[in-house]
Amino acid sequence: MAKFKFDDRALKKAVNEGVQKMASDLTRGLNGLTGQYQGKPVEEIKPQIQRVWAKHSGGGSITDPELTQFAEQIQAGGRVTVRLK
């Protein structure tokens, strides 16, 4: 019977790299909305944020306070940065 050795450090590294890539993709995708949605109503921006979030997070969701915060930032023409914990 073959022995299996689990490499916890390699797994953590791979997961961390995946999380960082997702955060980068989300940041890029959300900032891509600024040109089209700057100055638009927050309620018009929120569905677009949800769409980008679901696309880059494998169908994940975002809480309403975060959604509103990102929408307000995009509305003002600012940049957003996504940091995943």
N, CA and C atoms as a LAMMPS dump frame, in Angstrom:
ITEM: TIMESTEP
0
ITEM: NUMBER OF ATOMS
255
ITEM: BOX BOUNDS ff ff ff
-5.0000000000000000e+02 5.0000000000000000e+02
-5.0000000000000000e+02 5.0000000000000000e+02
-5.0000000000000000e+02 5.0000000000000000e+02
ITEM: ATOMS id mol type element x y z
1 1 1 N 0.84 -1.175 0
2 1 2 C 0 0 0
3 1 3 C 0.891 1.247 0
4 2 1 N 0.584 2.199 -0.867
5 2 2 C 1.368 3.435 -0.973
6 2 3 C 1.04 4.371 0.172
7 3 1 N 2.05 5.07 0.617
8 3 2 C 1.848 6.06 1.68
9 3 3 C 1.608 7.418 1.042
10 4 1 N 0.787 8.187 1.685
11 4 2 C 0.483 9.533 1.236
12 4 3 C 0.949 10.509 2.297
13 5 1 N 1.738 11.478 1.883
14 5 2 C 2.19 12.5 2.815
15 5 3 C 1.56 13.822 2.403
16 6 1 N 0.844 14.425 3.318
17 6 2 C 0.162 15.683 3.081
18 6 3 C 1.128 16.831 3.348
19 7 1 N 1.279 17.717 2.375
20 7 2 C 2.181 18.861 2.504
21 7 3 C 1.346 20.102 2.828
22 8 1 N 1.161 20.34 4.113
23 8 2 C 0.328 21.442 4.59
24 8 3 C 0.855 22.793 4.111
25 9 1 N 2.146 22.973 4.118
26 9 2 C 2.745 24.242 3.71
27 9 3 C 2.475 24.522 2.233
28 10 1 N 2.602 23.518 1.391
29 10 2 C 2.35 23.689 -0.047
30 10 3 C 0.875 24.008 -0.303
31 11 1 N -0.018 23.361 0.453
32 11 2 C -1.443 23.63 0.304
33 11 3 C -1.757 25.073 0.69
34 12 1 N -1.227 25.525 1.815
35 12 2 C -1.467 26.899 2.263
36 12 3 C -0.945 27.903 1.244
37 13 1 N 0.212 27.62 0.659
38 13 2 C 0.793 28.505 -0.347
39 13 3 C -0.112 28.573 -1.572
40 14 1 N -0.585 27.43 -2.028
41 14 2 C -1.452 27.382 -3.203
42 14 3 C -2.768 28.118 -2.948
43 15 1 N -3.344 27.92 -1.776
44 15 2 C -4.592 28.606 -1.428
45 15 3 C -4.364 30.107 -1.367
46 16 1 N -3.286 30.533 -0.724
47 16 2 C -2.985 31.959 -0.606
48 16 3 C -2.794 32.594 -1.982
49 17 1 N -2.094 31.91 -2.879
50 17 2 C -1.895 32.428 -4.235
51 17 3 C -3.23 32.567 -4.963
52 18 1 N -4.117 31.588 -4.778
53 18 2 C -5.436 31.646 -5.402
54 18 3 C -6.27 32.792 -4.866
55 19 1 N -6.208 33.016 -3.568
56 19 2 C -6.955 34.102 -2.942
57 19 3 C -6.427 35.453 -3.431
58 20 1 N -5.121 35.584 -3.513
59 20 2 C -4.532 36.842 -3.985
60 20 3 C -4.911 37.113 -5.439
61 21 1 N -4.941 36.077 -6.274
62 21 2 C -5.331 36.252 -7.675
63 21 3 C -6.794 36.673 -7.758
64 22 1 N -7.657 36.061 -6.939
65 22 2 C -9.061 36.424 -6.946
66 22 3 C -9.237 37.883 -6.522
67 23 1 N -8.528 38.31 -5.484
68 23 2 C -8.618 39.697 -5.026
69 23 3 C -8.166 40.652 -6.127
70 24 1 N -7.1 40.295 -6.817
71 24 2 C -6.593 41.125 -7.909
72 24 3 C -7.6 41.199 -9.056
73 25 1 N -8.187 40.065 -9.415
74 25 2 C -9.188 40.023 -10.488
75 25 3 C -10.422 40.839 -10.116
76 26 1 N -10.861 40.724 -8.852
77 26 2 C -12.017 41.494 -8.39
78 26 3 C -11.72 42.987 -8.423
79 27 1 N -10.553 43.376 -7.937
80 27 2 C -10.168 44.784 -7.933
81 27 3 C -10.167 45.338 -9.353
82 28 1 N -9.548 44.617 -10.269
83 28 2 C -9.473 45.044 -11.674
84 28 3 C -10.884 45.13 -12.285
85 29 1 N -11.701 44.126 -12.039
86 29 2 C -13.053 44.11 -12.592
87 29 3 C -13.915 45.243 -12.062
88 30 1 N -13.839 45.49 -10.761
89 30 2 C -14.642 46.561 -10.164
90 30 3 C -14.167 47.93 -10.628
91 31 1 N -12.867 48.124 -10.706
92 31 2 C -12.358 49.407 -11.177
93 31 3 C -12.693 49.641 -12.646
94 32 1 N -12.916 48.569 -13.372
95 32 2 C -13.328 48.692 -14.758
96 32 3 C -14.725 49.286 -14.91
97 33 1 N -15.494 49.299 -13.833
98 33 2 C -16.844 49.872 -13.879
99 33 3 C -16.842 51.398 -13.762
100 34 1 N -15.771 51.954 -13.237
101 34 2 C -15.742 53.388 -12.936
102 34 3 C -16.013 54.248 -14.158
103 35 1 N -15.38 53.962 -15.278
104 35 2 C -15.564 54.775 -16.479
105 35 3 C -17.016 54.878 -16.922
106 36 1 N -17.739 53.787 -16.817
107 36 2 C -19.129 53.762 -17.286
108 36 3 C -20.12 54.218 -16.221
109 37 1 N -19.791 54.015 -14.942
110 37 2 C -20.781 54.257 -13.892
111 37 3 C -20.466 55.429 -12.97
112 38 1 N -19.375 56.118 -13.196
113 38 2 C -19.069 57.303 -12.392
114 38 3 C -20.214 58.299 -12.524
115 39 1 N -20.695 58.801 -11.405
116 39 2 C -21.774 59.782 -11.401
117 39 3 C -23.171 59.188 -11.497
118 40 1 N -23.273 57.885 -11.704
119 40 2 C -24.578 57.22 -11.812
120 40 3 C -25.12 56.933 -10.405
121 41 1 N -26.419 56.683 -10.287
122 41 2 C -26.997 56.358 -8.978
123 41 3 C -26.417 55.044 -8.415
124 42 1 N -26.215 55.029 -7.106
125 42 2 C -25.668 53.848 -6.419
126 42 3 C -26.496 52.612 -6.735
127 43 1 N -27.818 52.763 -6.775
128 43 2 C -28.691 51.614 -7.032
129 43 3 C -28.52 51.063 -8.444
130 44 1 N -28.018 51.858 -9.358
131 44 2 C -27.731 51.392 -10.717
132 44 3 C -26.381 50.66 -10.768
133 45 1 N -25.48 51.044 -9.892
134 45 2 C -24.133 50.467 -9.87
135 45 3 C -24.112 49.12 -9.145
136 46 1 N -24.911 48.977 -8.114
137 46 2 C -24.886 47.758 -7.287
138 46 3 C -25.044 46.465 -8.088
139 47 1 N -26.019 46.366 -9.016
140 47 2 C -26.145 45.112 -9.77
141 47 3 C -24.899 44.794 -10.607
142 48 1 N -24.237 45.835 -11.088
143 48 2 C -23.023 45.617 -11.881
144 48 3 C -21.888 45.098 -10.997
145 49 1 N -21.807 45.604 -9.793
146 49 2 C -20.808 45.106 -8.84
147 49 3 C -21.092 43.648 -8.524
148 50 1 N -22.358 43.312 -8.28
149 50 2 C -22.721 41.924 -7.989
150 50 3 C -22.354 41.011 -9.154
151 51 1 N -22.56 41.481 -10.377
152 51 2 C -22.231 40.693 -11.571
153 51 3 C -20.723 40.427 -11.638
154 52 1 N -19.939 41.483 -11.459
155 52 2 C -18.477 41.335 -11.494
156 52 3 C -18.017 40.444 -10.353
157 53 1 N -18.599 40.633 -9.173
158 53 2 C -18.209 39.845 -8
159 53 3 C -18.469 38.359 -8.245
160 54 1 N -19.649 38.038 -8.746
161 54 2 C -19.996 36.635 -8.996
162 54 3 C -19.064 36.029 -10.054
163 55 1 N -18.748 36.805 -11.076
164 55 2 C -17.884 36.317 -12.158
165 55 3 C -16.488 35.975 -11.649
166 56 1 N -15.919 36.837 -10.827
167 56 2 C -14.532 36.666 -10.403
168 56 3 C -14.37 35.902 -9.087
169 57 1 N -15.489 35.552 -8.46
170 57 2 C -15.386 34.808 -7.198
171 57 3 C -16.011 33.425 -7.301
172 58 1 N -16.273 32.989 -8.512
173 58 2 C -16.864 31.669 -8.694
174 58 3 C -18.298 31.596 -8.202
175 59 1 N -19.019 32.69 -8.314
176 59 2 C -20.42 32.714 -7.907
177 59 3 C -20.638 33.215 -6.501
178 60 1 N -19.601 33.727 -5.863
179 60 2 C -19.714 34.229 -4.501
180 60 3 C -20.569 35.474 -4.414
181 61 1 N -20.929 35.825 -3.198
182 61 2 C -21.76 37.002 -2.984
183 61 3 C -21.008 38.026 -2.142
184 62 1 N -21.562 39.216 -2.079
185 62 2 C -20.963 40.325 -1.349
186 62 3 C -22.025 40.877 -0.405
187 63 1 N -21.618 41.305 0.776
188 63 2 C -22.585 41.831 1.746
189 63 3 C -23.058 43.212 1.298
190 64 1 N -24.241 43.599 1.738
191 64 2 C -24.795 44.89 1.323
192 64 3 C -23.939 46.074 1.769
193 65 1 N -23.403 46.078 2.997
194 65 2 C -22.554 47.229 3.349
195 65 3 C -21.336 47.371 2.432
196 66 1 N -20.701 46.256 2.077
197 66 2 C -19.557 46.306 1.165
198 66 3 C -20.003 46.735 -0.231
199 67 1 N -21.127 46.205 -0.665
200 67 2 C -21.68 46.539 -1.97
201 67 3 C -21.932 48.041 -2.071
202 68 1 N -22.552 48.6 -1.049
203 68 2 C -22.832 50.039 -1.019
204 68 3 C -21.539 50.844 -1.007
205 69 1 N -20.572 50.417 -0.213
206 69 2 C -19.302 51.129 -0.121
207 69 3 C -18.59 51.15 -1.477
208 70 1 N -18.53 50.014 -2.147
209 70 2 C -17.902 49.954 -3.466
210 70 3 C -18.67 50.815 -4.471
211 71 1 N -20.008 50.756 -4.432
212 71 2 C -20.83 51.532 -5.359
213 71 3 C -20.6 53.031 -5.16
214 72 1 N -20.528 53.467 -3.921
215 72 2 C -20.286 54.879 -3.644
216 72 3 C -18.906 55.306 -4.139
217 73 1 N -17.929 54.438 -3.987
218 73 2 C -16.573 54.746 -4.448
219 73 3 C -16.541 54.866 -5.971
220 74 1 N -17.195 53.941 -6.653
221 74 2 C -17.254 53.976 -8.115
222 74 3 C -18.034 55.206 -8.574
223 75 1 N -19.137 55.507 -7.909
224 75 2 C -19.944 56.676 -8.244
225 75 3 C -19.105 57.96 -8.18
226 76 1 N -18.23 58.038 -7.178
227 76 2 C -17.397 59.218 -6.977
228 76 3 C -16.187 59.243 -7.915
229 77 1 N -16.003 58.188 -8.691
230 77 2 C -14.87 58.132 -9.611
231 77 3 C -13.597 57.632 -8.968
232 78 1 N -13.727 57.077 -7.772
233 78 2 C -12.559 56.571 -7.062
234 78 3 C -12.218 55.144 -7.447
235 79 1 N -11.129 54.68 -6.891
236 79 2 C -10.688 53.306 -7.126
237 79 3 C -11.024 52.467 -5.909
238 80 1 N -11.271 51.206 -6.136
239 80 2 C -11.517 50.267 -5.043
240 80 3 C -10.404 49.246 -5.008
241 81 1 N -10.166 48.718 -3.829
242 81 2 C -9.194 47.648 -3.645
243 81 3 C -9.855 46.548 -2.847
244 82 1 N -9.844 45.348 -3.373
245 82 2 C -10.424 44.191 -2.69
246 82 3 C -9.304 43.452 -1.97
247 83 1 N -9.515 43.233 -0.679
248 83 2 C -8.581 42.441 0.125
249 83 3 C -9.389 41.314 0.758
250 84 1 N -9.043 40.101 0.416
251 84 2 C -9.729 38.949 0.97
252 84 3 C -8.952 38.416 2.154
253 85 1 N -9.678 38.049 3.178
254 85 2 C -9.025 37.549 4.39
255 85 3 C -8.934 36.06 4.371
